[in-house]
Amino acid sequence: MAEQMIPISTVRTGAAEEELVLQVLRSGMLAQGPMVERLESTFADWIGVEHAVAVNNGTTALVASLQALEISPGDEVITSPFTFVATLNAILEAGATARFADISLDDFALNAEQLPSLINERTRVVMPVHLYGQAADMPTIVATIGDSPIALVEDAAQAHGATVGGRSAGTFGIGCFSLYATKNFTTGEGGIITTSDDAIADRLRLLRNQGMRARYQYEIAGHNYRLTDLQAAVGIPQLERADEISSARRHNAAVLSEGLSGIEGLVTPVTKHGRDHVFHQYTVRVTDEARVTRDELLDRLSQSGIGSGIYYPKAVYDYDCYRNHPSVGSDPTPNAEKAALQVLSLPVHPYLSSGDLERIIDGVRSALGA
């Protein structure tokens, strides 16, 4: 009998989520209401900010943040080229031009040392991406921006609870989190924006609700970016056990790293000094020294009943629809292009058993001839 497939991610809800959803259904208040307020308040307290503004998805969180900063055509946003396409799409939707700093191969995040060469009079925002659950080098990024008028928007879609020097991702600037179905905690679809700037928070709340401060009191041209109480009800119980979820992911990552150590051509994830990784993904690099290619490893794992995934197969600008786009920069980023050819994410979700972890380790070692 074939062994059951180990999925790269698993989404589970239970009695607590069901009870809150039933409360919402019975209340008759299905749209944005008290459950969204509860989610926002709990998230703000957990992260350590004054305001959390829930929106309908993580991409919206990025777009609304740029809109709240009144970004306009001609303005430039410096970001990472090694990310999900939502990062770039949000910049383009806001009307700005994207510029790319290369990444560091150890944490897959924007290399802060490249910022000075990219910053110019048109730079309005630096947008680091906290990829796979580890925050970027925020102290260096903050120091580089200094007292300039450049704003900081953190793409923290995958970094719920990640910290740098004890400080949470999403507290250094405007934080943008995704609550998509596969995130460390989820509302199915959804997003949250964090800030301690009262004016930014006020503008975000106007933007998400058609520009209304009160019913039919329009103050700015806005949108419908609202999250529903039904979605919030799914997320609240998971948020309340978010630290437990992160702890399980870190444990699983530690077991994987120990079991996969010493394999020629396989580079396991590094948690940088002073940072707390929450392992949205456990991502290895399969280098030229390995006995098989990255894609061959993926295929062999699949044949062994082990799920894995490539996040991401190309630098974000390396697609026909962006390659000659007038608002997409052509800055050279060789590390991002190298990573795209080497990365492979293995299961690390909190529902893995010790047997699952052993199967993953044995499967990778066998496929790589280790």
N, C-alpha and C positions, 0 to 999 in steps of 0.2 A: 504493500500500500504506500503510495507516494506521500511524502510529508507535506503538511499544509504550508502554503506560501506565507512567508514572513513579509508583510507589507512595509513599505518605507514609512508610511504614516498610518495612524489609526485614530479615528474620532469616536469618542464614546461619551454619552450623556447618561445620567441616571435619575434617581428619584428626586433629587434636589432640583434639577433643571425642570423635570416634569411638573413638580409642585408649583414652581414659580410661573411656568407657562400657563398652567391651569388658573392661577390667580389672575393673570392678565386676561385670559379668555372670559373668566367669570365677571371681571370688573367692567367689561365693555369698553375699556380704554386701550385700544390696540396700537394706536400711533404713538408718537413721542409723548411721554408723560412721566409719571413718578418713577417707573422702573428705570428709565433712561437716566433720570436724575440720580438715582441710587448707584447705578453703574459708574457714572461720572464722579460722584463723590468718593466712592470706594477706590477708584483708579487713581484719582488725584492724591489721596492719602497714601496709597501704596507706593506711588512713584516719588512723591515728595514735592508737589507743585500746588499752586493756588487754584488752578483751573484745569479741568479736563472737559473737552467739548466733543461729544459723540457725534459721528457722522455716518453716512451710509456705506462707506468702504475706505480702505487705506489709500487708494488713489485720490479720492475726494479729499482726504486729510492733507495730502501734499498740495493739491490744487488750491484748496481753500486757504492754506497757510501762505502760499505765494500771493494769492489775491488780497489777503489781509495786509500784506506788506506793500500792496499797491505796485506790484511788479508790472512793467509795461514793455512793449516792443523796444528792442535795443538794449535792454538790461540783460546781463549775463549771470548765469547760475553755474557755479563750478561744482561738479559732482563726480561720482565714480562711474566708469564705463562697465563695471562688472556687477550687474544688478538685474533685477527683474525690470521689464520694459516700462512698468508703471512710473518709475522714477523719471525717465526721459519723457514719457507722454505727459506727465503732469507739468513739466517745465514748458513744453510746447503749448499745452492748453492754456497756460497762464500768459502766453505770448512772449516768453523770454527766449534767449539763446542759450543752449547747453554747451559748456566747456568741460573737458575731461582731464582730471588728474589721474595718473596711473595708480595702481594699487600696490600694496606690499604683499608678497606671496605668503608671508607667515600668518597674516590675519585676514587677507582678502579685502581689506578696507582701503579707502583713499589714503595715499601716501602724503602725509601732511607736509613733508619737506618739499613737495612740488608746488604747493600753493603760491609762494612768492613769485614764481615765474609766470603764473597764470593771472594773478590779480592785476586789474587795470582800472581805469576810471569808469568803465561800464559794469564792473562787478558789483552786483547788489546782494547776492546770496551765496554762501557756501553750504552745500547740502551733502554731508557725509552719509554713507549708507552703512548701517551696522549689520553686516551680513552674517547669516547663519546663526545669529544669537550672541555674537561678540561685538561689543562697541568698538568704534574706531578710536584712534589716538586723540581723544578730545582735548586733553590739556595742551597739546601742541597746536591743535587747530584753533583753539580759543586764543592762545597766546599770539598766533600768527595774525589773526583778525584784529586783536588788540582793541584800541579805542576807535577804530574806523567805523564808518556808518554801515559796513557790511553786516547783513543779518545772517544768523545761523539757523538753518532748518534741518533737523535730524530725521532722516528716513530710518525710523526705528521699527519698520514693519515686522521684522523678525526678532526683535530684541526686548521683548517684554520682561523686565526685571533684570536685565544685564546692567552691570555697574562698572565704573572706572573710578578707582580711588574711593570706593564706597558711595559714589554718587551715581544715581540712576541715569541710564540713557533716557533721553527725552526731557532732561532738566537743564541742559547746557544752552539750549536755544528753544525754538518751537519744536516739539516732538510730535512725530507722526507715526501712529501705530496702526497696523492692520489687524482686524479680527476675523479674517477669512477662515474658512472651515479647517484648514490644516495648520493654523497657527497654534502656538503653545497654549493659548486659550482662545476660544472662538465664540462668535455669535452667529456663525454661518456666513454672513456677509456683514461687514461693519468696519468702523475705524474710530480712533480717538486721537484728538489733538491735545497736547499738553503745553501749558505756558504759565508763567507767574506774572505776566504782563497783563494788567487789567484791561487796557485799551485793546490789545490784540484779542483777548478773550471775548470782549464785547463785540468786536467786529466779526469774529468767527460765528458767534451766535446769530448775528444779523444775517450773515451770508448764507447760513444753512437753512434759514426760515424765510426765504423770499424777501429778505431785507426788512422784515417787520420787527419792530420792537414790541408792539401790541397789535392786536387784530386790525388790519387795514391801516396801520400807522407805518407807512413805508419810509425808510430813511436812506437806504442805498439800494442799488440794483442787486438783487440776491438770487438765490437758487433754492431748489428743494434738495438739501443734503441731509435730511433728517434720518435718524435711526428709529426703529419702532420699539415699543415696549416689549413686544414678543421676542425680538432679537436680544434685547438687553436681558430678559429673563433667562435666556439660554446661557449668557455669558457670566452673570453674577456668581453662580456657585463655583464656576471654574476659576474666576478671579479670586474668590475667597480661599482657594487651595492652590493658588499660583506658585507659591514658594515650594509647596510639596511636589508639584509637577516639575519645577525646575530642578529640584534636588534629585528626583528620579532620573531625569535626563542626564545630569552631571554624573551620577553613579554609572549609568549605562555607558556613557562616553569614556569614563575611566577604565571600565572593564574592557571595552573595545581597544583602547589605546595600549593597555598592557598586553592584551592578546595579539595585537598586530605589530608589536614593536620588533625591530630588527629585520624586517623584510626588505630585501634589496629593491629599490625603486618605488617604495611606498612611503609617502610622507603623511603622517597622521596629524590631526589638528593640534595647534599650539594655542594655549591660553596665555596671553601676554601678561607680564608682571603688573599687578595692581588692578587687573580686570577680572570680572566674574562672568563667565560664559554660561548662557542658558541653553545652548545646543538645540536651537530650532532645527538645525541639520548637523550631522556628523559627517564632515567632508574631508576626504583624503585626496592627495594628489598622486597620480600614477605617472611617474617620470619615465624618461627614455631608458633608464637603467633597469626597469622592470622587465620580466620575461614575457609579458603580454602587454598589449595596449590597453588603454582605459576602456575602449569600446568592447574589446574582447573580454575584459574582466566583467563588465556589465552583462554581457551575453552569458558567460559561464555562471554567474551568480543567478541569473534568471532561470537557467536550466536546473540549478540546484534548489530552486524554490525560495530564493532570497531576493526581495525587492531592492532596487537601488535606483538612483536618478541622477541626471546631469543638470546641475543648477550653477552655471548656465552655459549653453553650448557655443555661444559667441559673445564677443564684446557687444554691448547694446547698440552701438552705432553701425555694426557690421551686417546690416540688412539692406536690401534694395530700397526699402521705403524711407530709410534714414541716410543712406550713404551720400547722397548729393543734396540733402535737405539744407536749405539756406540757414536754418536756425540750429543745426547740429554741427558742432565743432569737429575738426579733424586732427585734434591733438594726438600725437603718437603715444600709445599706451601698450608697450610690448608685454609687460607683466600680465595685464588683463587678457591679452590674446593668448598668452602661454597658459594661464590658468584655465581658460575656456577649453583647451585641448586636453587638460589633465584631471580636472576635478570629477569626483564621483562621491555622491552622498549615500551613506549606508543607514539602515534603520537605527534610530536612537530613542524612539518614542517611549513613554513611561509604561506601556503595557507589554514590553518585552519580558519574557521569562529568562531565568538563567540558562535554560536550555536553548532558547532562541539566540541568546548572545553567543553561546558556544557554537551553534550552527553557523552564525555569521562569521565568526573568527575562523572556524575550520574551512568554511567555504572560500573565504578570501585567501587564506594561506594555501589551500589546495590549488586554486585557480592561478596563483602566482608562483606555484612550485616551491613554496617555502616550507 
